[in-house]
Amino acid sequence: MHRFLTGLIKIVLASLLAGSLLSLLGITVDNILLFLGLTPEQIWTGLQSAGAWASPRILLGAIIVLPVWLVTYILLPPHDG
């Protein structure tokens, strides 16, 4: 858990540094979206479409993966971690 939090903090700090640098250069999210020819609504619609596509597949896979993981977790001897 400690490694995860450390990694998360590093990502947040790197993002803050990169965002500050881009802001100093006058680059904004609106400029990037305009350059790419996208609107925030198009991005939101794309994220919703991706979620609608992925969620049933995740649930379907979980029907197999979770019971296999649970049986493996129960039957394998504990290890020193």
Protein Blocks (a to p, Z undefined) as FASTA:
>chain_A
ZZmmmmmmmmmmmmmmmmmmmmmnopafklmmmmnopafklmmmmmmmmmmmmmmmmmmm
mmmmmmmmmmmmmmpccddZZ
